[in-house]
Amino acid sequence: MKYLLLLPIAFFFNCNKIQDCRSNNSCPIFYPKNSEFKYDLNGNQINDYGIDRNQKITILTSKDGIQEKIIKNELELVKILFEEKEFLYPSKKITIGKLVRIANLKGVQIKENPDLKSKTIGELSYNSTVEIFSEQERKNNILGEFYKIKSPKSYTNIGWVLISDLTDGDYEASLYKKTISEILSNLTVNLTDSSDSNSFIITSNPNELEKPNCLIKGKECYAKYTSREEESYDHQPAELSYWIDLTPDKGFDSPPDYICRMEHSLLVGYFPLPKKDIFKEEISCDKYNY
């Protein structure tokens, strides 16, 4: 009889055993660039001091590396472990799961551990798309040199590669580290904002990116090229932008009437171009209200 009594007890403990990535020690980690609020498991924001930048956060995935997510008030949240407690955290603030490409022209070797002397367990060619799976554990708060990567949408080709061998997004690797001007300077540029309220057309000829022409509803307007060529020190993304005036010769300190923008991540996603010498896309233009 005592053996029969032990069976349901053993069954109870087995059912309550952790079944996520903690059971096979495969949980990815990351270190946020900025402080951010955390959320309880129901998706409600916890109004304390949040999680400071560069604090270690563990993402709780399935044993196959699938993140557990919920959407609350149109905000996607992912399940994390922080200071041994479970929370939810905004997924858009997490590097893990981001798609990037191999930037090394010679391709890369996938290492078993974050060490170039470690065993090679695979190879990937230039411009291959991979998914960032985990950051490297930091020592003395020093940023690691490696990312753990895997194949997108599958749990294969898992291993470590140098961060310096990766782009910062899922776009043509040949564009990596090029400024907005370097990407567009040799192209004919034709940008439109076809909304009923604006109907802007901004154009420029090859090698004349900083001399744009502008029309609004068929009438001449005056555009100034004002792009943020690279990501700023406070992590504002690079963007293609123009200041638009409806009349000429406004004062030097006068704000523009409109500003037109296209983020770098959107711009590079249009490549390779249907017509290799023409960049013809939509741009968002709004009244300048600052």
Backbone hydrogen bonds in HBPLUS format (Angstrom, degrees):
<---DONOR---> <-ACCEPTOR-->    atom                        ^
c    i                          cat <-CA-CA->   ^        H-A-AA   ^      H-
h    n   atom  resd res      DA  || num        DHA   H-A  angle D-A-AA Bond
n    s   type  num  typ     dist DA aas  dist angle  dist       angle   num
A0004-LEU N   A0001-MET O   3.04 MM   3  5.13 120.6  2.41  98.1 113.0     1
A0005-LEU N   A0001-MET O   3.10 MM   4  6.44 147.6  2.21 149.5 158.6     2
A0006-LEU N   A0002-LYS O   3.22 MM   4  6.42 138.9  2.40 134.5 144.1     3
A0010-ALA N   A0006-LEU O   2.93 MM   4  6.13 163.8  1.96 158.6 162.3     4
A0011-PHE N   A0007-LEU O   2.92 MM   4  6.11 157.7  1.97 150.6 157.7     5
A0012-PHE N   A0008-PRO O   2.90 MM   4  6.03 150.3  1.98 140.4 147.7     6
A0013-PHE N   A0009-ILE O   3.15 MM   4  6.47 162.1  2.18 152.9 155.7     7
A0014-ASN N   A0010-ALA O   3.02 MM   4  6.21 155.9  2.08 148.5 155.4     8
A0015-CYS N   A0011-PHE O   3.04 MM   4  6.24 153.1  2.11 148.5 154.9     9
A0016-ASN N   A0012-PHE O   3.22 MM   4  6.44 140.1  2.39 142.1 152.3    10
A0017-LYS N   A0014-ASN O   3.30 MM   3  5.21 160.6  2.34  99.5 104.8    11
A0023-SER N   A0020-ASP O   2.94 MM   3  5.88 162.2  1.98 129.6 133.8    12
A0021-CYS N   A0061-THR O   2.86 MM  40  5.46 149.6  1.95 153.0 149.3    13
A0024-ASN N   A0021-CYS O   3.30 MM   3  5.62 146.6  2.42 103.8 111.9    14
A0026-SER N   A0021-CYS O   3.02 MM   5  5.12 164.2  2.05 143.5 145.9    15
A0059-ILE N   A0028-PRO O   2.92 MM  31  5.56 167.0  1.94 151.8 156.2    16
A0135-GLU N   A0029-ILE O   2.93 MM 106  5.67 170.7  1.94 156.6 157.8    17
A0030-PHE N   A0057-ILE O   2.94 MM  27  5.47 148.6  2.04 151.2 160.6    18
A0057-ILE N   A0030-PHE O   2.95 MM  27  5.47 154.2  2.02 163.4 171.1    19
A0054-ASN N   A0032-PRO O   2.74 MM  22  5.29 166.2  1.76 151.9 156.1    20
A0036-GLU N   A0051-ILE O   3.04 MM  15  5.48 151.9  2.12 142.5 150.7    21
A0051-ILE N   A0036-GLU O   2.87 MM  15  5.48 168.3  1.88 152.4 154.4    22
A0046-ILE N   A0038-LYS O   2.94 MM   8  5.85 172.9  1.94 155.4 153.4    23
A0039-TYR N   A0088-LEU O   2.85 MM  49  4.81 156.1  1.91 149.5 148.0    24
A0088-LEU N   A0039-TYR O   2.76 MM  49  4.81 158.3  1.81 141.5 144.1    25
A0040-ASP N   A0044-ASN O   2.86 MM   4  5.41 160.0  1.90 151.0 150.9    26
A0043-GLY N   A0040-ASP O   2.87 MM   3  5.40 163.7  1.90 120.5 124.5    27
A0048-ASP N   A0046-ILE O   2.95 MM   2  5.81 138.2  2.13 101.7  90.7    28
A0058-THR N   A0081-LEU O   3.10 MM  23  4.98 171.4  2.10 154.9 153.2    29
A0081-LEU N   A0058-THR O   2.67 MM  23  4.98 150.7  1.75 149.3 155.5    30
A0060-LEU N   A0079-LYS O   3.02 MM  19  5.61 160.1  2.06 132.8 138.3    31
A0062-SER N   A0066-ILE O   2.83 MM   4  5.11 147.3  1.94 131.4 141.2    32
A0065-GLY N   A0062-SER O   2.95 MM   3  5.17 159.4  2.00 115.2 115.3    33
A0079-LYS N   A0068-GLU O   2.97 MM  11  5.68 153.7  2.04 163.8 171.3    34
A0070-ILE N   A0077-LEU O   2.89 MM   7  5.35 151.5  1.98 146.2 155.1    35
A0077-LEU N   A0070-ILE O   2.77 MM   7  5.35 173.1  1.78 169.6 171.5    36
A0072-LYS N   A0075-LEU O   2.93 MM   3  5.22 162.4  1.96 144.9 144.3    37
A0075-LEU N   A0072-LYS O   2.96 MM   3  5.22 156.7  2.02 109.9 117.5    38
A0091-SER N   A0076-GLU O   3.02 MM  15  5.87 167.8  2.04 139.4 143.3    39
A0078-VAL N   A0089-TYR O   2.78 MM  11  5.29 163.6  1.81 148.1 150.6    40
A0089-TYR N   A0078-VAL O   2.88 MM  11  5.29 141.5  2.03 137.5 149.7    41
A0080-ILE N   A0087-PHE O   2.86 MM   7  5.36 169.4  1.87 145.5 147.7    42
A0087-PHE N   A0080-ILE O   3.04 MM   7  5.36 158.5  2.08 136.5 142.1    43
A0082-PHE N   A0085-LYS O   2.85 MM   3  5.37 164.9  1.88 157.1 157.1    44
A0085-LYS N   A0082-PHE O   3.09 MM   3  5.37 156.4  2.15 108.7 116.0    45
A0093-LYS N   A0090-PRO O   3.16 MM   3  5.68 160.0  2.20 113.2 119.4    46
A0094-ILE N   A0091-SER O   3.05 MM   3  5.30 162.3  2.09 116.4 118.2    47
A0098-LYS N   A0095-THR O   3.07 MM   3  5.69 156.0  2.13 140.1 142.0    48
A0097-GLY N   A0132-ILE O   2.74 MM  35  5.31 169.8  1.75 154.8 158.6    49
A0132-ILE N   A0098-LYS O   2.93 MM  34  5.56 168.6  1.94 160.9 162.3    50
A0100-VAL N   A0130-VAL O   2.96 MM  30  5.59 162.0  1.99 158.3 164.2    51
A0130-VAL N   A0100-VAL O   2.88 MM  30  5.59 163.7  1.90 153.0 157.8    52
A0167-THR N   A0101-ARG O   2.88 MM  66  5.34 152.6  1.95 149.3 156.8    53
A0102-ILE N   A0128-SER O   2.93 MM  26  5.39 142.6  2.07 142.4 154.3    54
A0127-ASN N   A0102-ILE O   2.87 MM  25  4.81 166.2  1.88 137.6 139.0    55
A0103-ALA N   A0165-ASP O   2.73 MM  62  5.14 163.6  1.76 133.4 137.1    56
A0107-GLY N   A0104-ASN O   2.82 MM   3  5.18 163.4  1.85 118.9 123.8    57
A0108-VAL N   A0124-LEU O   2.87 MM  16  5.39 157.6  1.92 153.3 160.7    58
A0124-LEU N   A0108-VAL O   2.95 MM  16  5.39 157.0  2.01 150.1 155.1    59
A0110-ILE N   A0122-GLY O   2.74 MM  12  4.90 170.0  1.75 131.2 134.8    60
A0121-ILE N   A0110-ILE O   2.78 MM  11  5.64 164.7  1.81 161.8 167.0    61
A0111-LYS N   A0160-TRP O   2.87 MM  49  4.86 175.8  1.87 143.2 143.9    62
A0160-TRP N   A0111-LYS O   2.79 MM  49  4.86 169.4  1.80 142.3 145.9    63
A0112-GLU N   A0119-LYS O   2.87 MM   7  5.48 151.1  1.96 158.9 168.1    64
A0115-ASP N   A0113-ASN O   2.68 MM   2  5.54 134.6  1.88 114.2  98.8    65
A0118-SER N   A0115-ASP O   2.88 MM   3  5.19 159.8  1.92 112.7 119.3    66
A0128-SER N   A0125-SER O   3.17 MM   3  5.76 152.3  2.25 137.9 137.5    67
A0131-GLU N   A0150-LYS O   2.88 MM  19  5.35 173.8  1.88 165.1 165.7    68
A0150-LYS N   A0131-GLU O   2.96 MM  19  5.35 141.9  2.11 143.9 155.4    69
A0133-PHE N   A0148-LYS O   2.63 MM  15  5.28 157.5  1.68 149.3 153.0    70
A0134-SER N   A0148-LYS O   3.13 MM  14  4.91 149.9  2.22 132.6 131.6    71
A0148-LYS N   A0134-SER O   2.82 MM  14  4.91 174.5  1.83 153.9 154.7    72
A0142-ILE N   A0139-LYS O   3.11 MM   3  5.64 154.2  2.18 113.4 119.9    73
A0163-ILE N   A0145-GLU O   2.88 MM  18  5.84 169.4  1.89 145.0 146.8    74
A0147-TYR N   A0161-VAL O   2.98 MM  14  5.73 158.6  2.03 166.6 172.3    75
A0161-VAL N   A0147-TYR O   3.01 MM  14  5.73 160.8  2.05 160.8 164.8    76
A0149-ILE N   A0159-GLY O   2.75 MM  10  5.67 160.2  1.78 170.8 172.7    77
A0159-GLY N   A0149-ILE O   3.13 MM  10  5.67 152.5  2.21 147.7 154.4    78
A0151-SER N   A0156-THR O   2.88 MM   5  5.52 162.2  1.92 151.0 152.7    79
A0154-SER N   A0151-SER O   3.38 MM   3  5.64 155.5  2.44 130.0 125.6    80
A0165-ASP N   A0162-LEU O   3.04 MM   3  5.39 158.2  2.09 108.6 115.6    81
A0166-LEU N   A0163-ILE O   3.03 MM   3  5.45 159.4  2.07 121.9 122.3    82
A0175-LEU N   A0172-GLU O   3.00 MM   3  5.79 166.3  2.02 123.9 128.3    83
A0176-TYR N   A0173-ALA O   3.10 MM   3  5.26 159.4  2.15 107.7 114.2    84
A0178-LYS N   A0175-LEU O   3.10 MM   3  5.53 156.4  2.16 134.5 133.5    85
A0183-ILE N   A0179-THR O   3.04 MM   4  6.32 148.5  2.14 149.1 157.4    86
A0184-LEU N   A0180-ILE O   3.06 MM   4  6.27 156.1  2.12 153.0 158.9    87
A0185-SER N   A0181-SER O   2.75 MM   4  5.25 143.2  1.88 152.4 157.4    88
A0187-LEU N   A0184-LEU O   3.00 MM   3  5.38 165.5  2.02 124.3 127.1    89
A0207-ASN N   A0185-SER O   2.51 MM  22  4.96 163.6  1.54 173.7 170.9    90
A0188-THR N   A0277-ASP O   3.00 MM  89  6.28 173.6  2.00 159.0 157.8    91
A0279-PHE N   A0188-THR O   2.81 MM  91  6.12 166.6  1.83 164.8 169.4    92
A0189-VAL N   A0204-SER O   2.96 MM  15  5.14 161.3  1.99 146.8 152.4    93
A0204-SER N   A0189-VAL O   3.03 MM  15  5.14 144.9  2.15 137.5 139.4    94
A0190-ASN N   A0279-PHE O   2.87 MM  89  6.12 164.3  1.89 159.5 156.1    95
A0281-GLU N   A0190-ASN O   3.17 MM  91  6.70 132.9  2.40 145.4 158.8    96
A0191-LEU N   A0202-ILE O   2.78 MM  11  5.05 177.4  1.78 160.6 161.6    97
A0202-ILE N   A0191-LEU O   2.80 MM  11  5.05 164.0  1.83 147.5 153.2    98
A0192-THR N   A0281-GLU O   3.14 MM  89  6.60 150.4  2.23 145.5 154.1    99
A0283-ILE N   A0192-THR O   2.85 MM  91  5.75 153.5  1.92 138.4 142.5   100
A0193-ASP N   A0200-PHE O   3.01 MM   7  5.04 157.4  2.06 135.8 138.4   101
A0200-PHE N   A0193-ASP O   3.09 MM   7  5.04 123.4  2.42 134.0 137.4   102
A0198-ASN N   A0195-SER O   3.19 MM   3  5.56 139.6  2.36 107.4 117.7   103
A0199-SER N   A0195-SER O   3.07 MM   4  5.56 120.5  2.44 141.4 157.5   104
A0217-LYS N   A0199-SER O   3.27 MM  18  5.42 167.4  2.29 131.8 132.9   105
A0201-ILE N   A0215-LEU O   2.85 MM  14  5.13 143.8  1.98 149.3 152.4   106
A0215-LEU N   A0201-ILE O   2.92 MM  14  5.13 146.1  2.04 144.8 154.0   107
A0203-THR N   A0213-ASN O   3.01 MM  10  5.20 157.0  2.06 136.0 143.4   108
A0213-ASN N   A0203-THR O   2.76 MM  10  5.20 163.2  1.79 154.7 160.7   109
A0208-GLU N   A0205-ASN O   2.98 MM   3  5.26 144.2  2.11 141.9 136.8   110
A0211-LYS N   A0208-GLU O   2.94 MM   3  5.26 158.9  1.99 117.8 119.6   111
A0221-CYS N   A0214-CYS O   3.01 MM   7  5.04 161.8  2.04 123.7 122.2   112
A0216-ILE N   A0219-LYS O   2.73 MM   3  5.21 156.4  1.79 149.4 156.9   113
A0219-LYS N   A0216-ILE O   2.97 MM   3  5.21 167.0  1.99 114.9 117.5   114
A0222-TYR N   A0245-ASP O   2.87 MM  23  5.05 163.9  1.90 159.7 160.6   115
A0245-ASP N   A0222-TYR O   2.82 MM  23  5.05 162.7  1.85 145.8 151.7   116
A0224-LYS N   A0243-TRP O   2.81 MM  19  5.09 145.2  1.93 146.3 156.5   117
A0243-TRP N   A0224-LYS O   2.90 MM  19  5.09 155.2  1.96 145.7 151.1   118
A0226-THR N   A0241-SER O   2.90 MM  15  5.31 165.8  1.92 136.7 138.8   119
A0228-ARG N   A0239-GLU O   3.00 MM  11  5.22 140.4  2.17 148.1 158.2   120
A0239-GLU N   A0228-ARG O   2.97 MM  11  5.22 148.5  2.07 133.0 143.0   121
A0232-SER N   A0236-GLN O   2.91 MM   4  5.13 157.9  1.96 146.4 151.5   122
A0235-HIS N   A0232-SER O   2.96 MM   3  5.15 148.2  2.06 119.3 117.5   123
A0264-HIS N   A0238-ALA O   2.86 MM  26  5.28 158.6  1.90 146.3 139.2   124
A0240-LEU N   A0262-MET O   2.79 MM  22  5.07 157.5  1.84 162.3 156.1   125
A0262-MET N   A0240-LEU O   2.82 MM  22  5.07 136.6  2.00 151.2 156.5   126
A0242-TYR N   A0260-CYS O   2.94 MM  18  5.18 147.1  2.05 142.0 149.4   127
A0260-CYS N   A0242-TYR O   2.93 MM  18  5.18 163.0  1.96 150.8 156.5   128
A0244-ILE N   A0258-TYR O   2.88 MM  14  4.91 173.1  1.89 143.3 141.5   129
A0257-ASP N   A0244-ILE O   2.88 MM  13  5.83 137.1  2.07 144.8 157.6   130
A0258-TYR N   A0244-ILE O   3.02 MM  14  4.91 156.4  2.08 143.1 145.6   131
A0254-SER N   A0251-GLY O   3.05 MM   3  5.15 159.6  2.10 107.9 114.1   132
A0288-TYR N   A0257-ASP O   3.04 MM  31  5.54 166.0  2.06 123.6 124.9   133
A0259-ILE N   A0286-ASP O   2.92 MM  27  5.68 155.9  1.98 160.3 167.6   134
A0286-ASP N   A0259-ILE O   3.04 MM  27  5.68 162.5  2.08 147.6 149.4   135
A0261-ARG N   A0284-SER O   2.80 MM  23  5.49 156.8  1.85 155.2 158.8   136
A0284-SER N   A0261-ARG O   3.29 MM  23  5.49 154.1  2.36 158.7 152.4   137
A0266-LEU N   A0263-GLU O   3.02 MM   3  5.41 129.7  2.28 107.1 119.8   138
A0267-LEU N   A0263-GLU O   2.95 MM   4  6.25 163.7  1.98 155.9 161.2   139
A0268-VAL N   A0264-HIS O   2.96 MM   4  6.11 174.7  1.96 164.8 163.1   140
A0269-GLY N   A0266-LEU O   3.17 MM   3  5.18 131.7  2.41  96.1 109.4   141
A0270-TYR N   A0267-LEU O   3.16 MM   3  5.81 165.2  2.19 116.3 120.9   142
A0271-PHE N   A0268-VAL O   3.23 MM   3  5.65 165.3  2.25 111.3 115.7   143
A0278-ILE N   A0275-LYS O   3.04 MM   3  5.61 170.9  2.04 127.5 130.5   144
